[in-house]
Each structure stands twice: as C-alpha cells, then as structure tokens.
Amino acid sequence: MDEFLKEIHTQFFKKWICMQVDERYKVYIDDKYQDVIYIKTKYGQGEITFNPLNIIELKVTNKITEEVDFYLHFQMETIKHAVELFSEMIESIINLSNRLITKVLLSCSGGLTTGFFAQRINEVVQLLGLDLKVDAIGYNQLFQVANNYDIILLAPQISYLHAKIHDILKDQIIINIPPQIFAKYDVGKILSLITEASEHKNKIENIDANKELFHLDINDTRKIFCLTIFKNKTHVHISYRLFQKGKIILDNEIIKSNISIQDIYDVLDTVILQYPDVTMIGIAIPGIIHNGLLSSSYIKDIENNEIEKAFTNRYTQKILISNDVNAAAVGYYVSQEKYHTFMFLFQPISLGAGSGIIIDGKLMSGSHNFAGEVLYLPLNLSQDKSELNCTPEGTLELVCKTALSSMCIIDPQAIILFSDLITNVEELRSEIEKIVPQTFIPEIIKVDNVLEYILLGQMVLCTQWKGEILNVL
C-alpha cells in the first residue's frame, strides 16, 4: 500500500474510533493534542496516539496501580488489522474492572478443606456486597495461579512454608491463617484479616538489571535490531532493542495477553520505518529451530512453520533466529571473564526447561540445534515433569537431576540458573552433594533477570554471524 492510501486509512480509522459509542467506556479527543484519543473507564485509561509515518500506538494504563497493562504499535496497512488491534485494546481496558476486585486465594495441602472455607466466605461476601472474590487450591497448583491473586492465605498445615512462598511470590501478600480461625471457619475474622492486609498492602518493585553492567568493545558499526518473546504473569511480552557498536539506542516492549507472528511483524515494520539503516535483525525465540522450522514453542501460529522463510521473504535485512536460552548463555558469557565452560539452565514455572551450553568459549548448538534441550532428558523422577515444575520442592528435584546430567557430560565450571521457584542455591547444592562428591560440584549462580542476557547475547550472535549456523563466539 502506498503512503497516500495509508494516510487515508489512518484518518478513516481515527474518525471511526471517535464515533464509537459504548456504555462501558467513553471516548475523548485531547483538546491540546488532536492526534491523541483517550478511552476512559473507571479503572483504566486507553491512549491511541497517531504518529508521523502513519504509526499508531495503543496503550492501556491501570488507574489504580499506574502500571501499563497493554501496549503495542503498528503502521497502518489495513483497516481490518487496525480494528482487530483496537478490539484487543478495548478487551484489555474492560478486563481491568474485573481485576480491581480483591482476589484472595486460600491454599492447603490438598485444597479440600480450604475449598469449603472459600465457599462460606463467598456466601457472606455476596450478602454484604463486598468487592472480594475467594478461591481455594491445593499447594501443588499454588504457583501456577498465584500471580492472578492479590492475597494468599495459607492453611495451618502448610504455614511452615510461609517464608519460602514469600520469597517466590514477592508481589503478593502472604498470610498464615491462625489455627483458631481456620478450625472454626470463622468468616468474620478472616474478612477482618483480609481487610487489614489490603489496607497495608505494599508491593515490592522488581529492580531491573543495570544495563550499564555490560561494557563491550564492539567494532561492528551496523544498526542491529534484536527482539525476544517471554511470558510474565498473565501477559506475553515482545521486548526489543536497537544496538549500534554494543550500545542501546532504542529499548521498548509490547505487552499483550497473547502474541502472534503478526505482532512481531508490526514491531519490525515500525522500527525499520523509523530506522531504515537497520541491516541485521536478530530474533531470540523459545523453541527448536532446525532447517528453518520452529518447534516446541508456545507462540500462536508459528509452531512447525517455516519461520526463517517467513521473515526472509518479508524483509531485506539479514535475519538470525536463535533459541532464547542459547542467546542467554552467550549474553552471560560476554558479561563476565571468569567462566568459559558453563551451562545456563532456564527452568520456568509450569513450562519445559531449556539450557544453553558454552564449552571453551563456544556455543554448542549440535547438528540439529538440539543441544541443550534438557526437557527431553530421561530422568529418574518421583513424578511427571509437568507436576514437579509447579512447586519449589518439585523444581528442586528437577533442577538437581538436570544439573547432574550436564555435570557428568560437560563438567562445567559453573551452572547459571534462572528459576523463580528456587530462591536458595545452597539447597540445590546440598541436594547435589548427596550424589556427587563436593570436589566435582561447579559454582551455582542464580540470576534474576534473564531478559538482559538474552538481548545482549542475541546482539553478540548477530555481530559474529558468518552463515546459517554460528558455533564460535
């Protein structure tokens, strides 16, 4: 589509938005800045900004927490695509009203006793007309759903796990239910406990890794654009950066409830439009990339597709698609000088693990890019992997045996671990010491921000790219 038609479509889309009438929200045009339209509800505010080059930004902010709940940008191509993205934005802003209800989760060893207690609490809440919703769940499923709740109440039989749960669920209020309240199913006192906790809520902010940590001497003067995809609580993010000579000149992210390949295209299209001298695109993505195909990924409409062909057919820039954990391993390698042989182990909650392997400064990808796919290791486990990676105790067993496998094969200097469910690496070391003599156990280092390493590593891979497969850093 030529620029003239894009401009016409953009103006039509703008007028169409202004004509929307819905009792759930109100539409306003900024009196001072005519290129900004606001969508307002009681709990959220949407902003639609019309930028030069027909680039449109959609953003939703939670009025209570002041957090961005939805963000994307795209260049106008078709009215249909623009309306679809607008609908996603409206869905996000409408859903905020549901989230403003205080959500409480009761947890016990199995969920049966708390299930009955939760039912009684909800009956009283309905009678009193309170903005409160209470659910119950067993401990084995707690960490899969906990991020959707504001307050976690622990039954007396699992109250001894309070400290461990608090270390993992830093954004939630964690409270032990006193035995006398739980034994009597005292709804009145439990509501007082919840009210008091809500009034004194003090969320802990996550501190981003210091981007100035990485000081690299990179002579490559090309503009290299890198992006990666990751899940965070209830959202999926596309995080991206534009690098030149190792320095960050653009840093942003897209926030949505789900991601498709079209969202990646939208990011690339708008960035390339603004920076036409980008010559290299690096994409770090979960999954196995072999012969241009992507498998074992959770990204909508990409699974088992010819992903490399899709991008090379659309863009003239050189494209390098890498596994995200391999990129993280490279990023960690170049950010320090102590370790030259190590395993970067990524063990997310409720998802399969992956690892990146560096041996003597070389990234090991294997003949099918399958090296490091520890998800397929035939480990002798007490339960299925999908059950173990839902609790700290199960994850400890899973990571311990995965680490042992790598130790026996590559004998690393260090194991770099990213796992929300393991907060104390000394526990992991103690488990390994039960099987392997202390002399042969490598350093175990826990990192809290894998994203920094992924984007850094993907940029380095792009600067070193000599062909289809890269093995040497």
C-alpha positions as CSV (number, residue, x, y, z in Angstrom):
1,M,0.0,0.0,0.0
2,D,1.4,3.4,-0.9
3,E,1.7,6.3,1.6
4,F,-1.3,8.1,0.2
5,L,-3.7,5.2,0.9
6,K,-2.1,4.6,4.3
7,E,-2.8,8.2,5.2
8,I,-6.4,7.9,4.1
9,H,-6.9,4.7,6.0
10,T,-5.3,6.2,9.1
11,Q,-7.6,9.2,9.1
12,F,-10.6,6.9,8.5
13,F,-9.6,4.8,11.4
14,K,-9.2,7.8,13.6
15,K,-12.7,9.1,12.7
16,W,-14.1,5.6,13.2
17,I,-12.7,5.4,16.8
18,C,-14.2,8.8,17.6
19,M,-17.6,7.5,16.5
20,Q,-17.6,4.6,18.9
21,V,-20.4,4.6,21.5
22,D,-20.4,2.1,24.3
23,E,-21.8,2.3,27.8
24,R,-18.6,0.6,29.1
25,Y,-16.3,3.4,28.2
26,K,-16.1,7.0,26.9
27,V,-14.1,8.3,24.0
28,Y,-12.3,11.7,24.2
29,I,-10.0,13.6,21.9
30,D,-7.2,15.6,23.6
31,D,-8.1,19.3,23.4
32,K,-4.5,20.3,23.0
33,Y,-3.1,17.3,21.0
34,Q,-5.5,16.4,18.3
35,D,-3.5,13.3,17.5
36,V,-4.3,11.6,20.8
37,I,-7.6,9.9,21.6
38,Y,-8.4,8.7,25.1
39,I,-10.6,5.7,26.0
40,K,-11.7,6.1,29.7
41,T,-13.3,3.8,32.2
42,K,-13.4,3.9,36.0
43,Y,-10.4,1.7,36.4
44,G,-8.3,2.2,33.2
45,Q,-7.3,4.7,30.6
46,G,-6.5,3.9,27.0
47,E,-4.5,6.2,24.7
48,I,-4.4,6.0,21.0
49,T,-1.6,8.1,19.5
50,F,-1.3,8.9,15.8
51,N,2.3,9.5,15.0
52,P,4.1,10.6,11.8
53,L,4.5,7.9,9.1
54,N,1.1,6.5,10.0
55,I,2.4,4.8,13.0
56,I,-0.3,4.2,15.6
57,E,0.3,3.4,19.3
58,L,-2.2,1.7,21.6
59,K,-1.7,1.8,25.3
60,V,-3.8,0.9,28.4
61,T,-2.9,2.0,31.9
62,N,-4.3,0.7,35.1
63,K,-5.5,3.8,37.0
64,I,-5.1,2.2,40.4
65,T,-1.6,0.7,40.1
66,E,-0.4,3.0,37.3
67,E,1.0,0.0,35.5
68,V,0.9,-0.4,31.7
69,D,-1.5,-3.4,31.0
70,F,-1.4,-3.3,27.2
71,Y,1.0,-1.6,24.7
72,L,1.7,-2.0,21.0
73,H,2.5,0.0,17.9
74,F,1.9,-0.7,14.3
75,Q,2.0,1.1,10.9
76,M,-1.3,1.3,9.1
77,E,-1.7,-1.4,6.5
78,T,-5.4,-2.4,6.5
79,I,-8.4,-1.2,8.4
80,K,-9.2,-4.8,9.3
81,H,-5.9,-5.3,11.1
82,A,-6.2,-1.9,12.9
83,V,-9.8,-2.7,14.1
84,E,-8.6,-6.1,15.4
85,L,-5.9,-4.4,17.5
86,F,-8.3,-1.8,18.7
87,S,-10.7,-4.6,19.8
88,E,-7.8,-6.2,21.8
89,M,-7.1,-2.9,23.5
90,I,-10.8,-2.5,24.4
91,E,-10.9,-6.0,25.8
92,S,-7.8,-5.2,27.9
93,I,-9.3,-2.0,29.3
94,I,-12.7,-3.6,30.1
95,N,-11.0,-6.5,31.8
96,L,-9.4,-4.1,34.3
97,S,-12.7,-3.7,36.0
98,N,-12.7,-7.4,36.9
99,R,-9.1,-7.2,38.2
100,L,-10.0,-4.4,40.7
101,I,-11.9,-6.8,42.8
102,T,-9.6,-8.0,45.6
103,K,-8.8,-11.6,44.7
104,V,-7.9,-13.9,47.6
105,L,-6.5,-17.5,47.3
106,L,-6.8,-20.0,50.1
107,S,-4.3,-22.8,49.9
108,C,-3.8,-26.0,51.9
109,S,-2.1,-29.3,51.2
110,G,-4.9,-30.6,49.0
111,G,-7.4,-27.8,48.6
112,L,-10.4,-29.7,50.0
113,T,-10.7,-28.0,53.4
114,T,-10.0,-24.6,52.1
115,G,-12.5,-25.2,49.3
116,F,-15.3,-25.4,51.9
117,F,-14.0,-22.4,53.7
118,A,-13.8,-20.4,50.5
119,Q,-17.4,-21.3,49.7
120,R,-18.6,-20.0,53.1
121,I,-16.6,-16.8,52.7
122,N,-18.0,-16.1,49.2
123,E,-21.6,-16.6,50.5
124,V,-21.0,-13.9,53.2
125,V,-19.2,-11.6,50.7
126,Q,-22.2,-11.8,48.4
127,L,-24.7,-10.9,51.2
128,L,-22.5,-7.9,52.2
129,G,-21.9,-6.8,48.7
130,L,-18.1,-6.7,49.1
131,D,-15.6,-6.3,46.2
132,L,-14.0,-9.6,47.1
133,K,-13.6,-13.0,45.5
134,V,-12.1,-16.0,47.2
135,D,-10.9,-19.2,45.6
136,A,-9.2,-22.3,47.0
137,I,-6.5,-24.5,45.6
138,G,-4.0,-27.2,46.7
139,Y,-0.4,-26.4,47.3
140,N,0.8,-28.3,44.2
141,Q,-1.1,-25.8,42.0
142,L,-0.4,-22.7,44.0
143,F,2.4,-21.2,42.0
144,Q,0.7,-21.8,38.6
145,V,-2.2,-19.4,39.5
146,A,-0.9,-17.3,42.4
147,N,0.1,-14.3,40.2
148,N,-3.6,-13.8,39.4
149,Y,-4.4,-13.0,43.1
150,D,-3.7,-10.2,45.5
151,I,-3.6,-12.1,48.8
152,I,-2.6,-15.6,49.5
153,L,-3.9,-17.2,52.7
154,L,-2.1,-20.4,53.9
155,A,-3.9,-23.0,56.0
156,P,-2.2,-24.1,59.2
157,Q,-0.9,-27.3,57.8
158,I,1.3,-25.5,55.2
159,S,2.1,-22.4,57.3
160,Y,5.7,-23.6,57.8
161,L,6.2,-22.8,54.0
162,H,5.4,-19.1,54.5
163,A,9.0,-17.8,54.2
164,K,9.6,-19.9,51.0
165,I,6.4,-18.8,49.4
166,H,7.0,-15.2,50.3
167,D,10.5,-15.4,48.6
168,I,8.9,-16.6,45.4
169,L,5.6,-14.6,45.3
170,K,7.2,-11.2,46.0
171,D,4.2,-9.2,44.6
172,Q,1.5,-10.9,46.7
173,I,0.6,-10.6,50.4
174,I,1.2,-13.9,52.1
175,I,-0.7,-14.6,55.3
176,N,-0.9,-17.6,57.6
177,I,-4.4,-18.3,58.8
178,P,-4.4,-18.6,62.6
179,P,-5.3,-22.2,63.6
180,Q,-8.3,-21.0,65.8
181,I,-9.8,-19.1,62.8
182,F,-9.3,-22.0,60.4
183,A,-10.6,-24.6,62.9
184,K,-13.9,-22.7,63.4
185,Y,-14.2,-21.5,59.8
186,D,-14.6,-18.0,61.3
187,V,-15.7,-15.9,58.3
188,G,-15.9,-12.7,60.2
189,K,-12.3,-12.8,61.5
190,I,-10.9,-14.0,58.1
191,L,-12.6,-11.0,56.4
192,S,-11.1,-8.7,59.0
193,L,-7.7,-10.3,58.3
194,I,-8.2,-9.7,54.5
195,T,-9.3,-6.1,55.0
196,E,-6.3,-5.3,57.2
197,A,-3.9,-6.8,54.7
198,S,-5.5,-4.9,51.8
199,E,-5.2,-1.6,53.6
200,H,-1.5,-2.1,54.4
201,K,-0.6,-3.6,51.0
202,N,3.0,-2.6,50.0
203,K,4.1,-4.2,46.8
204,I,7.8,-4.8,46.2
205,E,9.0,-3.3,43.0
206,N,11.2,-5.5,40.8
207,I,14.5,-3.8,40.1
208,D,15.7,-4.1,36.5
209,A,19.2,-5.3,35.9
210,N,21.7,-2.5,35.4
211,K,22.0,-2.1,31.7
212,E,25.4,-0.4,32.2
213,L,26.7,-3.7,33.6
214,F,27.7,-4.8,30.1
215,H,30.7,-2.9,28.7
216,L,31.7,-4.5,25.4
217,D,34.2,-3.3,22.9
218,I,32.3,-4.0,19.6
219,N,33.6,-2.5,16.4
220,D,30.6,-3.5,14.3
221,T,29.0,-0.2,13.3
222,R,25.8,-1.6,11.8
223,K,22.5,-1.0,13.5
224,I,21.4,-4.4,14.8
225,F,17.8,-4.9,15.9
226,C,17.1,-7.7,18.4
227,L,13.9,-8.9,20.0
228,T,12.8,-11.7,22.2
229,I,9.4,-13.1,23.5
230,F,8.7,-14.1,27.1
231,K,5.8,-14.7,29.4
232,N,5.4,-12.6,32.5
233,K,2.4,-13.4,34.8
234,T,-0.7,-13.1,32.8
235,H,0.9,-11.3,29.8
236,V,3.2,-12.1,26.9
237,H,5.8,-9.5,26.1
238,I,7.9,-8.7,23.0
239,S,11.0,-7.0,24.3
240,Y,13.3,-5.4,21.8
241,R,16.4,-3.2,21.5
242,L,18.3,-1.5,18.7
243,F,22.1,-1.7,19.1
244,Q,25.0,0.1,17.5
245,K,28.6,-0.7,18.5
246,G,27.2,-2.6,21.5
247,K,25.3,0.5,22.8
248,I,21.5,0.6,23.2
249,I,19.8,3.3,21.1
250,L,16.2,2.0,21.4
251,D,14.6,0.0,24.2
252,N,10.9,-0.9,24.3
253,E,8.4,-3.7,24.7
254,I,5.0,-4.8,23.5
255,I,2.5,-6.1,26.2
256,K,-0.4,-8.3,25.2
257,S,-2.4,-11.2,26.6
258,N,-1.1,-13.4,23.6
259,I,1.4,-13.0,20.8
260,S,1.2,-13.9,17.2
261,I,3.7,-13.7,14.3
262,Q,1.8,-10.6,13.1
263,D,2.7,-8.8,16.3
264,I,6.4,-9.4,15.5
265,Y,5.9,-8.1,12.0
266,D,4.2,-4.9,13.5
267,V,7.3,-4.3,15.7
268,L,9.7,-4.9,12.9
269,D,7.8,-2.8,10.4
270,T,7.5,0.3,12.6
271,V,11.2,0.1,13.8
272,I,12.6,-0.3,10.3
273,L,10.4,2.5,9.1
274,Q,11.9,4.8,11.7
275,Y,15.5,3.4,11.3
276,P,15.8,2.4,7.6
277,D,19.5,1.8,8.0
278,V,18.9,-1.3,10.2
279,T,20.9,-4.1,8.4
280,M,20.6,-7.0,10.7
281,I,17.6,-8.5,12.7
282,G,18.1,-11.0,15.5
283,I,15.2,-12.9,16.9
284,A,15.6,-14.9,20.1
285,I,12.7,-17.2,20.5
286,P,11.6,-20.2,22.6
287,G,11.7,-23.5,20.8
288,I,14.0,-25.5,18.5
289,I,15.0,-24.0,15.2
290,H,16.1,-26.6,12.6
291,N,16.2,-26.3,8.8
292,G,14.2,-23.1,9.1
293,L,11.3,-24.8,11.1
294,L,10.3,-23.9,14.7
295,S,9.0,-26.5,17.1
296,S,8.3,-26.7,20.8
297,S,7.2,-23.1,21.0
298,Y,4.2,-21.6,22.8
299,I,3.8,-18.8,20.3
300,K,0.5,-18.6,18.4
301,D,0.5,-19.6,14.7
302,I,4.3,-20.2,14.5
303,E,4.6,-23.8,15.6
304,N,6.1,-26.1,13.0
305,N,6.1,-23.2,10.4
306,E,8.9,-22.2,8.2
307,I,9.8,-19.3,10.4
308,E,13.1,-18.3,8.7
309,K,11.4,-18.3,5.3
310,A,8.5,-16.1,6.7
311,F,11.0,-13.4,7.8
312,T,13.4,-13.6,4.9
313,N,10.6,-13.3,2.4
314,R,9.3,-10.2,4.1
315,Y,12.5,-8.3,5.0
316,T,15.6,-7.5,3.0
317,Q,17.8,-7.3,6.2
318,K,19.9,-10.3,7.2
319,I,17.9,-12.4,9.7
320,L,19.3,-14.6,12.5
321,I,16.8,-16.6,14.6
322,S,18.2,-18.2,17.7
323,N,16.9,-20.2,20.7
324,D,16.4,-17.7,23.6
325,V,18.3,-19.7,26.2
326,N,21.3,-20.1,23.8
327,A,21.2,-16.4,23.4
328,A,21.1,-16.0,27.2
329,A,24.2,-18.2,27.6
330,V,26.1,-16.1,25.1
331,G,25.0,-12.9,26.9
332,Y,26.2,-14.3,30.2
333,Y,29.5,-15.4,28.7
334,V,30.4,-11.9,27.3
335,S,29.3,-10.2,30.5
336,Q,32.0,-11.8,32.6
337,E,35.5,-13.2,32.2
338,K,35.7,-15.9,34.9
339,Y,33.8,-18.8,33.3
340,H,34.5,-20.3,29.9
341,T,32.6,-23.6,30.2
342,F,29.2,-23.5,31.8
343,M,25.5,-24.4,31.4
344,F,22.8,-21.7,31.5
345,L,19.7,-23.5,32.8
346,F,16.3,-21.9,32.4
347,Q,13.5,-23.6,34.4
348,P,10.2,-21.6,34.3
349,I,7.1,-22.4,36.3
350,S,4.8,-24.9,34.6
351,L,6.8,-24.8,31.3
352,G,9.6,-27.1,30.0
353,A,13.2,-26.3,30.8
354,G,15.9,-25.3,28.4
355,S,19.6,-24.8,28.6
356,G,22.4,-23.0,26.7
357,I,25.8,-24.7,26.8
358,I,29.2,-22.9,26.4
359,I,32.3,-25.0,26.2
360,D,35.7,-23.3,26.0
361,G,34.0,-20.2,24.8
362,K,32.0,-21.9,22.1
363,L,28.2,-22.1,21.9
364,M,27.2,-25.8,21.5
365,S,24.2,-26.0,19.2
366,G,24.6,-29.5,17.8
367,S,23.9,-30.9,14.3
368,H,20.1,-30.3,14.7
369,N,20.2,-27.2,17.1
370,F,19.0,-29.7,19.7
371,A,21.9,-29.4,22.1
372,G,20.7,-28.1,25.5
373,E,17.1,-29.4,25.1
374,V,17.1,-30.8,28.6
375,L,13.3,-31.1,28.5
376,Y,13.8,-34.5,26.8
377,L,16.3,-36.0,29.3
378,P,15.1,-39.4,30.5
379,L,15.5,-38.5,34.2
380,N,14.5,-40.8,37.0
381,L,12.0,-38.6,38.7
382,S,9.5,-39.1,41.5
383,Q,6.7,-37.5,39.5
384,D,6.0,-36.3,36.0
385,K,8.0,-33.2,35.0
386,S,4.8,-31.2,34.5
387,E,3.9,-31.8,38.1
388,L,7.3,-31.2,39.6
389,N,7.9,-27.8,38.0
390,C,4.9,-26.4,39.7
391,T,6.3,-26.3,43.3
392,P,9.6,-25.3,44.8
393,E,10.2,-28.8,46.2
394,G,9.5,-30.5,42.8
395,T,11.6,-27.9,40.9
396,L,14.5,-28.6,43.3
397,E,14.4,-32.3,42.3
398,L,14.0,-31.5,38.6
399,V,16.8,-28.9,38.5
400,C,19.1,-31.1,40.7
401,K,18.9,-34.1,38.3
402,T,19.1,-31.9,35.2
403,A,22.2,-30.3,36.6
404,L,23.7,-33.6,37.4
405,S,23.3,-34.8,33.8
406,S,25.1,-31.8,32.5
407,M,27.9,-32.1,35.1
408,C,28.6,-35.7,34.0
409,I,28.7,-34.8,30.3
410,I,30.4,-31.4,30.1
411,D,31.9,-30.9,33.6
412,P,31.1,-27.2,33.7
413,Q,32.9,-24.6,35.8
414,A,29.5,-23.1,36.7
415,I,25.8,-23.7,36.4
416,I,23.9,-20.4,35.8
417,L,20.3,-20.8,36.9
418,F,17.2,-18.8,36.2
419,S,14.2,-20.2,38.2
420,D,11.6,-18.3,40.2
421,L,10.8,-21.4,42.3
422,I,14.4,-21.9,43.5
423,T,15.4,-19.0,45.8
424,N,18.3,-20.6,47.7
425,V,21.0,-22.2,45.6
426,E,22.5,-23.7,48.8
427,E,19.5,-26.0,48.9
428,L,20.3,-27.1,45.4
429,R,24.0,-27.6,46.2
430,S,23.1,-29.7,49.2
431,E,20.9,-32.0,47.1
432,I,23.7,-32.4,44.5
433,E,26.1,-33.2,47.3
434,K,24.0,-36.2,48.3
435,I,25.1,-37.8,45.0
436,V,28.3,-36.2,43.8
437,P,31.5,-35.5,45.9
438,Q,31.8,-31.8,46.7
439,T,35.1,-31.6,44.8
440,F,33.3,-32.1,41.5
441,I,30.4,-29.7,42.0
442,P,30.6,-26.5,40.0
443,E,29.7,-23.0,41.1
444,I,26.0,-22.5,41.1
445,I,24.9,-18.9,40.3
446,K,21.3,-17.7,40.3
447,V,20.4,-14.8,38.0
448,D,17.1,-12.8,38.4
449,N,16.8,-11.1,35.0
450,V,17.2,-13.5,32.1
451,L,15.9,-10.9,29.6
452,E,19.1,-8.8,29.8
453,Y,21.3,-11.7,28.9
454,I,19.0,-12.8,26.0
455,L,19.0,-9.5,24.3
456,L,22.7,-8.9,24.8
457,G,23.5,-12.4,23.6
458,Q,21.4,-12.1,20.5
459,M,23.2,-8.9,19.6
460,V,26.6,-10.6,20.0
461,L,25.4,-13.6,17.9
462,C,24.4,-11.1,15.2
463,T,27.8,-9.4,15.2
464,Q,29.5,-12.8,14.9
465,W,27.2,-14.3,12.3
466,K,29.1,-15.9,9.4
467,G,26.4,-18.0,7.8
468,E,23.4,-20.2,8.8
469,I,24.9,-21.7,11.9
470,L,27.1,-20.0,14.4
471,N,29.4,-22.0,16.7
472,V,32.2,-19.7,17.7
473,L,31.7,-16.6,19.8
